Amino acid sequence: MLKHDEIWLKFNYFQSASTVQFYLKKCYLHLCTTEAERKSYDNCYPFMYYLEQAQTYYKQAYSSPFSIKPVLLFYGFVHLIKAGLLTIDPYYPNSTSVLAHGVSTRKKKKRNYQFFQDEVKIQKNGLCTHFAEKMFQMNHLEGEKFKMGDLLALIPELDDLFQFIHRKRNIILFNKMNDNWHIPIELTHTFHMGEKRLKNFLEEKNGGIIHWIPNELTIDGKQSELNPPFRYHLFKKLYGINVSFDQLSNIPDIMVHYLLLYNLSMIARYETEWWFDLIKTAADDTYPFIHTFLEISEVKCPRMMFRFLMKQCT
């Protein structure tokens, strides 16, 4: 239980109304809102309740049967995201349109259904669209479709499993030395670019300034903030990037986990026959990927959201 308790001990920072009110006021002053004082008072208890409810779901998920774990993890994550939204949207929820999930999944076919090929579709309104816009400035996502296999390939912690089962690597990890990130030279060969072109390409994809060590293919870790398509491997504590142009994506990790958890929670609730066939028989490689993803998500999602919350007041 230690791996779960560790991060929730940090969430205890937010168990005092006066502390949360001060924290939210700082967040709202950064937004230059004229109602920072009032809205911080209005939102301090909803913020605390979202976090408390999230922790309840995660604690239940840790000790629950695998069959209902996706549902508990999804709703725990939803409450963490709602707390995150309150730091950047003082008026959340300002309408009922943002309360829906914001995602839909196609009707499952009973025969020949393959999870890796299954898709989710982003809706015009709902939580997914709202947090994508507010937290990550991602607009115009309505109608976008994402395959489960493509989303799983974006998760660095699953890469060893991809290597073991499918004999392929999805992500090249960077070496770290003195807080700097050394990009393997093989990435220039993979992307068919020289070092200068690769640097420009990564800066453009990152959506922000990357500070390079002079005359090296090395990122200054102290001055740079790496965003998707850079991915952080929580367990190895290394950054990396997908090796395939088809997999390079600016979808934030929080959205990747949200979409996967949404679909798995829907499957666990409404596709009971397929879900229990998967659990009972483990007939193909779908089960180890889903099982490992849920284990990763259970640990990583609270950490991602805590990091997001701490960034809002700095």
Backbone hydrogen bonds, N-H to C=O, Kabsch-Sander energy under -0.5 kcal/mol:
donor,donor_aa,acceptor,acceptor_aa,energy
4,H,1,M,-0.9
5,D,1,M,-2.8
6,E,2,L,-2.6
7,I,3,K,-0.5
8,W,4,H,-1.5
9,L,5,D,-2.2
10,K,6,E,-0.8
11,F,7,I,-1.4
12,N,8,W,-0.7
12,N,9,L,-0.5
13,Y,10,K,-1.9
14,F,11,F,-2.0
15,Q,12,N,-1.6
20,V,16,S,-2.6
21,Q,17,A,-2.6
22,F,18,S,-2.0
23,Y,19,T,-2.5
24,L,20,V,-3.1
25,K,21,Q,-2.1
26,K,22,F,-1.9
27,C,23,Y,-2.0
28,Y,24,L,-2.8
29,L,25,K,-2.3
30,H,26,K,-1.5
31,L,27,C,-0.8
32,C,29,L,-0.9
33,T,28,Y,-1.8
36,A,33,T,-0.8
39,K,35,E,-2.9
40,S,36,A,-1.8
41,Y,37,E,-1.4
42,D,38,R,-2.4
43,N,39,K,-2.3
44,C,40,S,-0.8
45,Y,41,Y,-0.5
47,F,43,N,-2.4
48,M,44,C,-1.9
49,Y,45,Y,-2.7
50,Y,46,P,-2.5
51,L,47,F,-1.9
52,E,48,M,-2.3
53,Q,49,Y,-2.8
54,A,50,Y,-2.4
55,Q,51,L,-2.4
56,T,52,E,-1.9
57,Y,53,Q,-2.2
58,Y,54,A,-2.4
59,K,55,Q,-2.6
60,Q,56,T,-2.1
61,A,57,Y,-2.5
62,Y,58,Y,-2.0
63,S,59,K,-1.1
64,S,60,Q,-0.7
64,S,61,A,-0.7
68,I,65,P,-1.3
69,K,65,P,-0.7
69,K,66,F,-0.8
72,L,68,I,-1.7
73,L,69,K,-2.7
74,F,70,P,-2.3
75,Y,71,V,-2.2
76,G,72,L,-2.1
77,F,73,L,-2.3
78,V,74,F,-2.4
79,H,75,Y,-1.7
80,L,76,G,-1.6
81,I,77,F,-2.5
82,K,78,V,-2.2
83,A,79,H,-1.9
84,G,80,L,-2.2
85,L,81,I,-2.5
86,L,82,K,-1.6
87,T,83,A,-0.6
87,T,84,G,-1.1
88,I,84,G,-0.5
88,I,85,L,-1.2
89,D,85,L,-2.2
92,Y,89,D,-2.1
98,V,95,S,-1.1
99,L,96,T,-1.6
104,S,121,K,-2.3
106,R,119,E,-0.9
117,Q,114,Q,-0.8
118,D,114,Q,-0.7
118,D,115,F,-1.2
120,V,146,F,-1.9
121,K,104,S,-3.0
122,I,144,E,-2.7
123,Q,102,G,-2.6
127,L,100,A,-3.5
128,C,101,H,-1.8
130,H,126,G,-2.2
131,F,127,L,-3.1
132,A,128,C,-2.0
133,E,129,T,-1.8
134,K,130,H,-2.8
135,M,131,F,-2.4
136,F,131,F,-0.7
136,F,132,A,-1.0
137,Q,133,E,-1.1
138,M,132,A,-2.4
139,N,137,Q,-0.7
143,G,122,I,-3.0
144,E,141,L,-2.5
146,F,120,V,-2.3
148,M,118,D,-2.4
149,G,116,F,-2.4
151,L,147,K,-2.0
152,L,148,M,-2.6
153,A,149,G,-1.6
154,L,151,L,-1.3
155,I,152,L,-1.5
158,L,155,I,-1.8
159,D,156,P,-2.0
162,F,158,L,-2.2
163,Q,159,D,-2.4
164,F,160,D,-2.3
165,I,161,L,-2.8
166,H,162,F,-2.0
167,R,162,F,-0.6
167,R,163,Q,-0.7
168,K,162,F,-1.0
172,I,241,I,-2.7
173,L,171,I,-0.6
174,F,239,Y,-3.6
175,N,182,H,-1.9
177,M,180,N,-2.2
180,N,177,M,-1.6
181,W,219,I,-2.3
182,H,175,N,-3.4
182,H,180,N,-0.6
183,I,181,W,-0.7
183,I,217,L,-2.2
187,L,184,P,-2.0
188,T,185,I,-1.3
189,H,185,I,-0.9
190,T,186,E,-2.7
191,F,187,L,-2.3
193,M,188,T,-2.4
198,L,194,G,-2.5
199,K,195,E,-2.4
200,N,196,K,-2.1
201,F,197,R,-2.4
202,L,198,L,-2.7
203,E,199,K,-2.2
204,E,200,N,-2.2
205,K,201,F,-2.3
206,N,202,L,-2.4
207,G,203,E,-1.1
208,G,203,E,-0.8
212,W,210,I,-0.6
213,I,218,T,-2.9
216,E,213,I,-1.9
218,T,216,E,-1.2
219,I,181,W,-2.8
220,D,211,H,-3.8
221,G,179,D,-0.5
221,G,219,I,-1.0
223,Q,220,D,-0.7
224,S,220,D,-1.2
225,E,209,I,-0.6
226,L,224,S,-0.5
227,N,225,E,-0.6
230,F,227,N,-2.4
231,R,240,G,-2.8
233,H,231,R,-0.5
233,H,238,L,-3.5
234,L,232,Y,-0.8
237,K,233,H,-1.7
238,L,233,H,-1.0
240,G,231,R,-2.2
241,I,172,I,-1.9
242,N,229,P,-0.5
243,V,170,N,-2.5
247,Q,244,S,-0.9
248,L,244,S,-1.1
255,M,252,P,-0.6
256,V,252,P,-2.0
257,H,253,D,-2.4
258,Y,254,I,-1.9
259,L,255,M,-2.7
260,L,256,V,-1.9
261,L,257,H,-2.7
262,Y,258,Y,-2.5
263,N,259,L,-2.1
264,L,260,L,-2.4
265,S,261,L,-2.5
266,M,262,Y,-2.1
267,I,263,N,-2.4
268,A,264,L,-2.6
269,R,265,S,-1.5
270,Y,266,M,-3.0
271,E,267,I,-2.2
275,W,271,E,-2.7
276,F,272,T,-2.6
277,D,273,E,-2.0
278,L,274,W,-2.3
279,I,275,W,-2.0
280,K,276,F,-3.0
281,T,277,D,-2.3
282,A,277,D,-0.6
282,A,278,L,-1.6
287,Y,284,D,-0.8
289,F,285,D,-1.2
290,I,286,T,-2.4
291,H,287,Y,-3.1
292,T,288,P,-2.2
293,F,289,F,-2.5
294,L,290,I,-2.4
295,E,291,H,-1.8
296,I,292,T,-2.4
297,S,293,F,-3.3
298,E,294,L,-2.1
299,V,295,E,-0.9
299,V,296,I,-0.7
300,K,296,I,-3.2
301,C,297,S,-2.1
303,R,299,V,-0.8
304,M,300,K,-2.6
305,M,301,C,-2.3
306,F,302,P,-2.3
307,R,303,R,-2.2
308,F,304,M,-2.0
309,L,305,M,-2.5
310,M,306,F,-2.3
311,K,307,R,-1.6
312,Q,308,F,-1.1
313,C,310,M,-0.7
314,T,311,K,-1.1
